[in-house]
């Protein structure tokens, strides 16, 4: 016990002597303030860290940072994040559909946006205002739906039955 106290006092004296030497070497200025702050922090650590051992306190640091039931999911953040994902996927699908020559196609995605592992439930494709451009691959509505289905499934992992059409 006495050996531990003497080594603790020697380490405090050593770090204080080291800090004095560093302060004498360092010129005045902005960097000197930062180094003084760091040295002050190190001195405080050297003084505080051995105290629990010397006082025979049983402190378990792992329990202080234990992940328990006090962690909550921020539902507003999760909602906004998932909503942004859905809008990005929707915009990407609509852009690719437009590149295939089908104009005025609207996509609506139904998903569980309050879950951290967002699941797509269904996709609604509105073809009521569909305009087929001359460079479109298909003119037949069944082939157009098949083409749009493959585009949707490229970005949204759902079954073909979950893609609903209007028009």
Buried (B, 14 or more C-beta within 10 A) or exposed (E): EEEEEEEBEEBBEEBBEEBEEBEEEBEEEEEBEEBBEEBEEEBEEBBEEBEEEEEEEEEEEEEEEEEEEEEEEEEEEBEEBBEEBBEEBBEBBBEBBEEBBBEBBBBEBBBEBEEEEBEBEBBBBBBEEBEBEEEBEBEEEEEBBEBBBEBBBEBBEBEEEBBEBEE
